[in-house]
Amino acid sequence: MPWTQEVTTAATLGAAADATRRGFESAGLHFGHGTDNAWDETLWLVAHLLDIQYETGWQAALQAALDAPADGQVLTQLLTIAEARIQTRKPLAYLIGEAWFAGLKFVVNEHVLVPRSPLAELITQGFQPWVASVDNLCVLDLCTGSGCIAIATALHQPTWQVDASDVSVAALDVAQRNVANYDLGDRVTLIEADVFNSALFQQYHLIVSNPPYVDAAEMDERPEEFAREPVLGLAAGSDGLDIVRDILADAAAHLRDDGVLICEVGASDQALQQEYSTVPFTWLEFGDGGTGVFVLTKSQLRAHDDVLQEKRAGTR
């Protein structure tokens, strides 16, 4: 029996979910937008259809739903979205219009990347020990996309003020929806800017960024699911460092004396270390997985300003 028929005739939602998993696996889907395997992605879809929130007790609620007799309408919805996932190769987040980050739900569409940064772990830890645990800090989320980093930071630190910038107006429209959904208009300010090119920027205690950092070779070889994401949010030149060079060269001017820059460069970390071999990057380790995030203080950026300016000028 085809997996599609197994879904529509399943006696329990769990049986339908298992059939969906096998359908995903046989279709050769690529995972990496919030899950890394077919079963977890299927459970995410089921949780969405049943409006099960990722909060205390969600796993027990999901298991109870899987064990219960199947609802025909839910099975139809499950099959419709599962078939669209296979046929279009779009990340599931785009098909259902939402994704989770740092324990929070965000609106997403194809104008923004699907949230998946290891920075979520740092946000929930209050950016410790890199940022002082005090009230009224000013933060800039550079290249904000959906606004997930800025919003999660503001929610986990209720006294902090957060600016969030992006060059994409379409991305800022998504971020605005998320800001409104969490009623954060008084503490999260959205700014249209190409890196630091805005007079609205101030001096910050913390600049955090998940900028485009994918090199040309990886862009050419990326799975179809990743090709569905906006190129503007991924591509960063031949070595993946085009945007990061600008960030490194200009960040110090927008940091307070005790300020720090925290930036994700993913798989471009080796290229960065090779090109900036004299710069004392601190590379973070994450309990939940993820690599390629560095920390530099303003004093370190200033101490190596000649190198930072030279490297940027050399690529122009």
Order of alpha helices (4+ residues) and beta strands (2+ residues): alpha-alpha-alpha-alpha-alpha-alpha-beta-beta-alpha-beta-alpha-beta-alpha-beta-beta-alpha-alpha-alpha-beta-alpha-beta-beta-alpha-alpha
